[in-house]
Amino acid sequence: MGSEEQFKGSWKPFWAIMQTDLENLLKNKITYIWLIIAIFIQIIRILMLNPFMRMGGTPLIITNGLSDFIYLWSMIIIGVSASAVSSETGELADSIMSKAVTRFNYVLAKFSSRIIYVLITYAIIATALTGVTLRINNSGYETYGLISAILYVALALIMLTTVGVSLSIVIPNKVVSIIVLLVLWHSMNIFLPILDLTFLAPTTIIGQLPDIIQGNSFPVTYIEWIGGGIWIGSEWKTITGFAVISITATILSNIYFSIKDL
C-alpha cells in the first residue's frame, strides 16, 4: 500500500502542472477568439457552398472545413506548442529546483496539456462543422469514413503539437522555435515529395479526405494481400509516419531535457 501511495504521489506534480497549464490555455482570450472566428467561418462557408453541395456533397464541405486546421489554424497550434517550454526558460530552473518536480514530470505535463488543448479546440470546431453540414445535406458520405477523416486530421495535429513542444525544449528562444516549426510545417509540401515521402505532406492529407469521407479508401481497402504480401496504402503510411515522428520527438526531447543545464 505504501508503494502505491508513493507511486501516486510521484505523479502529483505532473497532474498539477498539466491542469494549471491547460486551464491557463483554455481561459486565454485567444482561445475564445479562435473558436468564435473558426465556427463563424465554418457556418459562412457552409451557407455559401450550399448551392454547390449537390456536386461535392458533404465530403466537399467537410474537407474544406478540416483543411483550415492544416493551412490556417495550424499557425495558432504552432504558436501554442512551440512556446510551451521556451516561454518559461527564465523561471524553469527555479521551479524545478525548489519544488518536488522532476524534469520528466514537467516535460510530460507540457506535452499532455498542449495536445489536450489542441484536441479540445479541434473537437469543438469539427463538431460544429459536421453538425451544421449534416443538418443541411445528409448525403454522399459513410459514417465510418467521416469519423476516420476527423481522426486522421487529429493525428496530424497531434504530430504538429508534439514536434512543436519538442522544439520549444531544444530551442530556448520562443520566437525562433515558432519560426523554425512554421518553416518546417510548410516546407513539408515542397521537400517531402522530392524525398519520395509525399504521404507525409500536409497537402496530401487534404487530398485524401474526400475519398475517406465517402468510404472509398482507408481504413479497409487500403490494406490488402497482394502477391503473398501486405500492400499498405498511403493513409496507413501517413498514420505510421506521424506516429513514429511523434514518439521519436517526444523521446529525444525528453532525453535532451534530462541532460541539459537549466
NORFENJO-V453891 format. One record per helix or strand of 3 or more residues. SS is the DSSP state (h for helix, s for strand). FROM is the first residue (numbers start at 1). LEN is the number of residues. If there is no record, write none. Layout:
ss: [SS,SS]
from: [FROM,FROM]
len: [LEN,LEN]
This chain:
ss: [h,h,h,h,h,h,h,h,h,h,s,s,h]
from: [2,12,29,74,86,103,143,174,198,202,223,229,234]
len: [9,16,43,9,13,34,28,21,3,12,4,4,26]
